[in-house]
C-alpha cells in the first residue's frame, strides 16, 4: 500500500529524509508518494 508523506520541517534532517525517500522512489521502486514539506 502506497503512503502519501509530508515531512514537517525544511532544513537539516528533513531535507536528508526527503532526498533518501526520493532516491528510493526513483531507483528502487518505492511506491510511496512524497507530497512536500510543511514549514512551521
JOPE-V650506 format. One record per backbone hydrogen bond with DSSP energy under -0.5 kcal/mol. CO is the residue of the C=O (numbers start at 1). NH is the residue of the N-H. If there is no record, write none. Layout:
co=CO nh=NH
co=CO nh=NH
//
This chain:
co=3 nh=5
co=3 nh=33
co=5 nh=35
co=5 nh=36
co=6 nh=8
co=7 nh=9
co=7 nh=38
co=11 nh=14
co=12 nh=15
co=12 nh=16
co=13 nh=17
co=14 nh=18
co=15 nh=19
co=16 nh=20
co=17 nh=21
co=18 nh=22
co=19 nh=23
co=20 nh=24
co=21 nh=25
co=22 nh=26
co=23 nh=27
co=24 nh=28
co=24 nh=30
co=25 nh=29
co=33 nh=5
co=33 nh=35
co=36 nh=7
co=37 nh=39
co=38 nh=9
//
